[in-house]
Amino acid sequence: MSSDESIILRQELTIMFSSNTSWTNRTHRLPLHPIWYPAIVIAAVYGFMILLGVVGNITLIKTFYAMKSMRNAPNLFMSSLALGDLLLLLTCAPVDASRYLADEWLFGRVGCKLIPFIQLTSVGVSVFTLTVLSADRYKAIVRPMAVQPANAKAKICIIAAMIWIFSMALAIPEAIFSDLHTFNITRTNETFVTCAPYPHTGDLHPKIHSMASFLIFYVIPLLIISIYYSFIARSLLWSASNMPGEENVPVRRQVETRKRLAKTVLVFVGLFAICWLPSHAVYLYRSYHYSEVDTSTLHFISSICARLLAFANSCVNPFALYLLSHSFQKQFNKQLCCCCPLGIGRPVSGMICNARYKISLY
């Protein structure tokens, strides 16, 4: 998604309320201009998501780091995914929220190049890590007898690092071409300066940018993931009809564990697809109608929801994993309870603390 959209939505918000006579006639009785009320609510929602996502992702990383038994391939990749989400929440989300409260870009030319670079890097880390996770589940389920190398964990760390490097490489053009550009709102003949990856002259640049982002960071990875999961589904259907008898309990448990891990990765992929599709759709619509700013209420609300949903993807994974994995749930509660003073030194208090967190997370 283009980094200029928050400022444009802010301008749409101003136009929408200033053109509403019922609001304008009542402004003398209000302590704040009417446009501040939805802007404050939007910023508050961002703040809640940032807090929730930071707590969830830090606890997830801490859980996998603290427990050696949980340092397997999927969990190491999930830790990398959580790190990318954490980076997005701590840098891009606050900047995005602040632009609903300001009429201009506040972070200078350096921030204009850095913030889009970080955002695209984080999106790349998310979708490419999910693709690699799908490949890993394919090997674990379809080719379970493949010999694991002795340095498997080191290899996983190298792959995770390569994903970060590849994502940053794809984000370099975003940093190079993003700059402060002047935009014009034809309806009010107003101009404003904001950060964008292309100027407001011609409509070819936004079309290329939006379509390339949609294909590279959404369509192609999800297509590859779909192919992997079609093979996984076929293998699981075959194994269900050839399941070992009751006497071979260890094999049955291993098959069930692999099924659960495949289901977890599929849920992560589904959340990514659902959360990012509206954002890409709105950006494609805006790019192909670039000559003028759509100030309709429907477009404004859909744009806000799409942006919030995209950032929400960075905070839901830890809690989705919490609901899907009983072992992770227990370790997650333990890591949270480490910060609870009631849980220090007393087993009963620890149980109370654990119960409190279970209630709050459900």
C-alpha positions as CSV (number, residue, x, y, z in Angstrom):
1,M,0.0,0.0,0.0
2,S,1.2,3.5,-0.8
3,S,2.5,5.6,2.1
4,D,0.5,8.6,0.9
5,E,-2.9,7.2,1.7
6,S,-3.2,8.3,5.3
7,I,-2.7,12.0,4.4
8,I,-5.1,11.7,1.5
9,L,-7.7,10.0,3.8
10,R,-7.1,12.9,6.3
11,Q,-7.9,15.3,3.5
12,E,-11.0,13.3,2.6
13,L,-12.0,13.4,6.3
14,T,-11.6,17.2,6.3
15,I,-13.6,17.6,3.1
16,M,-16.3,15.2,4.2
17,F,-17.0,17.1,7.5
18,S,-16.5,20.6,6.2
19,S,-19.0,20.0,3.4
20,N,-21.6,18.7,5.9
21,T,-23.7,21.7,6.9
22,S,-25.2,20.0,10.0
23,W,-21.7,19.6,11.4
24,T,-20.6,23.1,10.3
25,N,-23.5,24.8,12.0
26,R,-22.7,23.2,15.3
27,T,-19.0,23.8,15.5
28,H,-19.3,26.8,17.7
29,R,-20.8,24.6,20.4
30,L,-18.0,21.9,20.3
31,P,-14.7,22.2,22.1
32,L,-12.9,20.4,19.1
33,H,-13.4,20.6,15.4
34,P,-15.6,17.7,14.3
35,I,-12.9,16.0,12.2
36,W,-10.9,15.4,15.4
37,Y,-13.4,13.0,16.8
38,P,-13.0,10.2,14.2
39,A,-9.3,10.9,13.9
40,I,-8.9,10.4,17.7
41,V,-10.9,7.2,17.6
42,I,-8.8,5.8,14.7
43,A,-5.6,6.7,16.5
44,A,-6.9,5.0,19.6
45,V,-7.6,1.8,17.7
46,Y,-4.1,1.9,16.3
47,G,-2.7,2.4,19.8
48,F,-4.7,-0.7,21.1
49,M,-3.4,-2.8,18.2
50,I,0.2,-1.7,18.8
51,L,0.0,-2.6,22.5
52,L,-1.7,-6.0,21.8
53,G,0.7,-6.8,19.0
54,V,3.9,-5.8,20.9
55,V,2.9,-7.9,24.0
56,G,1.8,-10.9,21.9
57,N,4.9,-11.0,19.5
58,I,7.5,-10.3,22.3
59,T,5.9,-13.1,24.4
60,L,5.9,-15.4,21.4
61,I,9.6,-14.8,20.7
62,K,10.5,-15.1,24.3
63,T,8.6,-18.4,24.6
64,F,10.4,-20.0,21.7
65,Y,13.8,-18.7,22.9
66,A,13.3,-19.9,26.5
67,M,12.2,-23.4,25.6
68,K,14.8,-25.5,23.8
69,S,12.2,-28.2,23.1
70,M,10.2,-25.6,21.0
71,R,13.1,-24.5,18.8
72,N,12.0,-26.6,15.8
73,A,11.8,-25.4,12.2
74,P,8.2,-24.1,12.2
75,N,8.7,-22.2,15.5
76,L,12.0,-20.6,14.4
77,F,10.3,-19.3,11.2
78,M,7.3,-18.1,13.4
79,S,9.8,-16.2,15.5
80,S,11.2,-14.5,12.4
81,L,7.6,-13.7,11.4
82,A,6.9,-12.2,14.8
83,L,10.0,-10.1,14.6
84,G,8.9,-8.6,11.3
85,D,5.4,-7.9,12.7
86,L,7.0,-6.3,15.8
87,L,9.1,-4.0,13.5
88,L,6.0,-3.0,11.6
89,L,4.0,-2.2,14.8
90,L,6.8,-0.2,16.4
91,T,7.7,1.9,13.4
92,C,5.1,2.1,10.7
93,A,1.9,1.8,12.8
94,P,2.6,4.9,15.0
95,V,3.5,6.9,11.9
96,D,0.3,5.8,10.1
97,A,-1.8,6.7,13.2
98,S,-0.2,10.2,13.6
99,R,-1.1,11.2,10.0
100,Y,-4.8,11.1,10.9
101,L,-4.1,13.8,13.5
102,A,-1.9,16.0,11.2
103,D,-2.6,17.8,7.9
104,E,1.0,17.3,6.7
105,W,3.9,14.8,6.7
106,L,5.8,15.2,10.0
107,F,8.8,13.0,9.5
108,G,10.8,14.8,6.8
109,R,12.4,13.4,3.7
110,V,14.5,10.8,5.6
111,G,11.3,9.4,7.2
112,C,9.6,9.4,3.9
113,K,12.2,7.0,2.5
114,L,12.7,4.9,5.7
115,I,9.1,4.2,6.7
116,P,7.9,2.8,3.3
117,F,11.1,0.7,3.2
118,I,10.4,-0.8,6.6
119,Q,6.7,-1.5,5.8
120,L,7.4,-3.3,2.6
121,T,10.3,-5.3,4.2
122,S,7.9,-6.4,7.0
123,V,5.2,-7.4,4.5
124,G,7.8,-9.3,2.5
125,V,9.1,-11.1,5.6
126,S,5.6,-12.1,6.5
127,V,4.4,-13.5,3.2
128,F,7.7,-15.1,2.2
129,T,8.1,-16.7,5.6
130,L,4.6,-18.2,5.3
131,T,5.6,-19.5,1.9
132,V,8.7,-21.2,3.3
133,L,6.7,-22.6,6.2
134,S,4.3,-24.2,3.7
135,A,7.3,-25.8,2.0
136,D,8.6,-27.0,5.3
137,R,5.2,-28.6,6.1
138,Y,5.1,-30.1,2.7
139,K,8.4,-31.9,3.3
140,A,7.4,-33.0,6.8
141,I,4.1,-34.5,5.6
142,V,4.6,-35.6,2.0
143,R,8.3,-36.6,2.5
144,P,8.5,-37.6,6.2
145,M,11.3,-40.1,5.6
146,A,13.7,-37.5,4.2
147,V,16.9,-37.4,6.3
148,Q,17.4,-34.3,8.4
149,P,20.9,-32.7,8.2
150,A,22.9,-32.5,11.4
151,N,23.0,-28.7,11.1
152,A,19.2,-28.3,10.5
153,K,18.8,-25.4,12.9
154,A,21.7,-23.4,11.4
155,K,20.2,-24.0,8.0
156,I,16.8,-22.7,9.1
157,C,18.5,-19.6,10.6
158,I,20.3,-19.0,7.3
159,I,17.0,-19.3,5.3
160,A,15.3,-16.9,7.7
161,A,18.1,-14.4,7.2
162,M,17.9,-14.8,3.4
163,I,14.2,-14.0,3.6
164,W,15.0,-10.8,5.4
165,I,17.7,-9.9,2.9
166,F,15.4,-10.7,-0.1
167,S,12.6,-8.6,1.4
168,M,14.9,-5.7,2.0
169,A,16.2,-5.9,-1.5
170,L,12.7,-5.8,-2.9
171,A,12.0,-2.7,-0.7
172,I,15.0,-0.8,-1.9
173,P,13.1,0.8,-4.9
174,E,10.5,2.0,-2.4
175,A,13.1,3.8,-0.5
176,I,14.7,5.3,-3.6
177,F,11.6,6.6,-5.3
178,S,9.6,7.6,-2.2
179,D,9.7,11.4,-1.7
180,L,7.7,14.4,-0.7
181,H,5.3,15.3,-3.5
182,T,2.6,17.9,-3.9
183,F,-1.0,16.6,-4.5
184,N,-4.1,18.6,-5.6
185,I,-7.7,18.0,-4.6
186,T,-9.7,19.1,-7.6
187,R,-13.0,19.4,-5.6
188,T,-11.7,22.2,-3.3
189,N,-8.6,23.2,-5.4
190,E,-6.5,22.6,-2.3
191,T,-2.9,21.4,-2.4
192,F,-0.9,19.4,0.2
193,V,2.5,17.9,0.5
194,T,2.9,14.2,1.5
195,C,5.1,11.2,1.2
196,A,4.5,9.1,-1.9
197,P,6.4,6.6,-4.0
198,Y,5.6,8.6,-7.2
199,P,4.5,12.2,-8.2
200,H,0.9,13.1,-9.0
201,T,1.7,13.6,-12.7
202,G,0.3,10.8,-14.9
203,D,-1.3,7.6,-13.9
204,L,1.1,5.0,-15.2
205,H,3.4,5.0,-12.1
206,P,0.6,4.2,-9.6
207,K,-0.8,1.5,-11.8
208,I,2.6,-0.3,-12.1
209,H,3.4,0.1,-8.4
210,S,0.0,-1.2,-7.2
211,M,-0.1,-4.1,-9.6
212,A,3.5,-5.1,-8.9
213,S,2.9,-5.0,-5.1
214,F,-0.3,-7.1,-5.5
215,L,1.5,-9.7,-7.6
216,I,4.8,-10.0,-5.7
217,F,3.6,-9.6,-2.2
218,Y,0.2,-11.3,-2.4
219,V,-0.9,-13.3,-5.5
220,I,2.3,-15.2,-6.4
221,P,3.2,-16.3,-2.8
222,L,-0.4,-17.4,-2.1
223,L,-0.4,-19.3,-5.4
224,I,2.8,-21.2,-4.4
225,I,1.3,-21.8,-0.9
226,S,-1.9,-23.2,-2.5
227,I,0.1,-25.6,-4.6
228,Y,2.0,-26.9,-1.5
229,Y,-1.2,-27.3,0.4
230,S,-2.9,-29.2,-2.4
231,F,-0.1,-31.8,-2.2
232,I,-0.4,-31.8,1.6
233,A,-4.1,-32.3,1.5
234,R,-3.7,-35.2,-1.0
235,S,-1.1,-36.8,1.2
236,L,-3.2,-36.5,4.3
237,L,-6.2,-38.0,2.6
238,W,-4.0,-40.9,1.5
239,S,-2.5,-41.4,5.0
240,A,-6.0,-41.3,6.6
241,S,-7.0,-44.4,4.6
242,N,-3.7,-46.1,5.4
243,M,-3.5,-45.1,9.1
244,P,-1.5,-47.6,11.3
245,G,-3.5,-49.7,13.7
246,E,-3.9,-49.0,17.4
247,E,-0.8,-51.0,18.1
248,N,1.4,-48.4,16.4
249,V,0.6,-45.4,18.6
250,P,3.9,-43.5,18.1
251,V,3.4,-43.3,14.4
252,R,-0.2,-42.1,14.8
253,R,0.9,-39.4,17.2
254,Q,3.5,-38.2,14.8
255,V,1.0,-38.0,12.0
256,E,-1.5,-36.1,14.2
257,T,1.3,-33.6,15.3
258,R,2.2,-32.9,11.6
259,K,-1.5,-32.4,10.8
260,R,-1.8,-29.8,13.6
261,L,1.3,-28.0,12.5
262,A,0.0,-27.9,8.9
263,K,-3.3,-26.6,10.2
264,T,-1.5,-23.8,12.2
265,V,0.4,-22.7,9.2
266,L,-2.7,-22.7,7.0
267,V,-4.5,-20.5,9.6
268,F,-1.6,-18.0,9.5
269,V,-1.8,-18.0,5.7
270,G,-5.6,-17.5,5.8
271,L,-5.2,-14.6,8.3
272,F,-2.6,-12.9,6.0
273,A,-4.8,-13.4,2.9
274,I,-7.9,-12.0,4.7
275,C,-6.2,-9.1,6.3
276,W,-4.2,-7.9,3.3
277,L,-6.7,-8.4,0.5
278,P,-8.9,-5.3,1.3
279,S,-5.7,-3.2,1.5
280,H,-4.5,-4.3,-2.0
281,A,-8.0,-3.9,-3.4
282,V,-8.4,-0.3,-2.1
283,Y,-4.9,0.6,-3.4
284,L,-5.6,-0.9,-6.8
285,Y,-8.9,1.1,-7.0
286,R,-7.1,4.3,-6.0
287,S,-4.3,3.7,-8.5
288,Y,-6.7,3.2,-11.4
289,H,-8.7,6.3,-10.4
290,Y,-5.7,8.4,-9.7
291,S,-6.7,11.6,-11.5
292,E,-8.9,12.7,-8.6
293,V,-9.4,11.9,-4.9
294,D,-12.5,10.0,-4.0
295,T,-14.1,11.8,-1.1
296,S,-17.2,9.6,-0.7
297,T,-18.0,8.3,2.8
298,L,-18.0,4.7,1.5
299,H,-14.5,5.0,0.1
300,F,-13.3,6.7,3.3
301,I,-14.7,4.0,5.6
302,S,-13.5,1.1,3.4
303,S,-10.0,2.7,3.2
304,I,-9.8,3.1,7.0
305,C,-11.0,-0.5,7.6
306,A,-8.5,-1.9,5.0
307,R,-5.6,-0.1,6.6
308,L,-6.6,-1.2,10.2
309,L,-7.1,-4.8,9.0
310,A,-3.7,-4.8,7.4
311,F,-1.9,-3.7,10.6
312,A,-4.1,-6.1,12.6
313,N,-2.5,-9.0,10.8
314,S,0.7,-8.1,12.7
315,C,-0.9,-8.7,16.1
316,V,-3.2,-11.7,15.6
317,N,-0.7,-14.5,14.9
318,P,0.5,-15.1,18.5
319,F,-3.1,-15.3,19.7
320,A,-4.1,-17.6,16.9
321,L,-1.3,-19.9,17.8
322,Y,-2.4,-19.6,21.5
323,L,-5.8,-21.0,20.5
324,L,-4.4,-23.7,18.2
325,S,-1.6,-25.1,20.3
326,H,-2.0,-26.4,23.8
327,S,1.7,-26.7,24.5
328,F,2.3,-23.2,23.3
329,Q,-0.6,-22.0,25.4
330,K,1.0,-23.3,28.6
331,Q,4.4,-21.8,27.8
332,F,2.9,-18.5,26.7
333,N,1.1,-18.3,30.0
334,K,4.3,-19.1,31.9
335,Q,6.2,-16.3,30.1
336,L,3.4,-13.8,30.8
337,C,3.3,-14.9,34.5
338,C,7.1,-14.1,34.8
339,C,6.0,-10.5,34.9
340,C,3.3,-11.1,37.5
341,P,4.5,-10.4,41.1
342,L,1.9,-12.8,42.5
343,G,3.6,-15.7,40.7
344,I,7.1,-15.2,42.3
345,G,8.0,-17.9,44.8
346,R,4.5,-19.2,45.5
347,P,2.8,-22.0,43.5
348,V,-0.7,-21.0,44.5
349,S,-0.2,-17.4,43.4
350,G,1.3,-18.7,40.2
351,M,-1.9,-20.7,39.5
352,I,-4.0,-17.6,40.2
353,C,-1.9,-15.6,37.8
354,N,-2.1,-18.3,35.2
355,A,-5.9,-18.4,35.5
356,R,-6.1,-14.6,35.1
357,Y,-4.2,-14.7,31.9
358,K,-6.2,-17.6,30.5
359,I,-9.4,-15.6,31.2
360,S,-7.9,-12.4,29.6
361,L,-6.6,-14.2,26.5
362,Y,-9.8,-16.0,25.8
